[in-house]
Amino acid sequence: MDLGEIQCSIFLGGVLSGVVEPIGAVMTILVAQLVISALPYLLSFAAGAMLYVVVEELIPEMSQGQHSNIGTLFFALGFSLMMILDVALG
């Protein structure tokens, strides 16, 4: 197998992995009408999961080094500012 065949198979694999996205989008649009009352809970769960991943990945990196408290302080400050703006601006 030469380099051209390998590149072609990699390209086709990428294309095939993207084929399911429009199908998933149509299914999501159809199912969204059924779960519209639960949507705030699902979105808050997704936000919490994303926040967990960010904290899980960033906190160990921030806690290394000489000024480890600054990263944690600014993370807490940024999160507090975000929550204040969310409540104030609705």
Stockholm file with secondary structure:
# STOCKHOLM 1.0

chainA/1-90         MDLGEIQCSIFLGGVLSGVVEPIGAVMTILVAQLVISALPYLLSFAAGAMLYVVVEELIPEMSQGQHSNIGTLFFALGFSLMMILDVALG
#=GR chainA/1-90 SS CCHHHHHHHHHHHHHHHHHHHHHHHHHHHHHHTTSTTTHHHHHHHHHHHHHHHHHHHHHHHHTSSTTHHHHHHHHHHHHHHHHHHHHHHC
#=GC SS_cons        CCHHHHHHHHHHHHHHHHHHHHHHHHHHHHHHTTSTTTHHHHHHHHHHHHHHHHHHHHHHHHTSSTTHHHHHHHHHHHHHHHHHHHHHHC
//
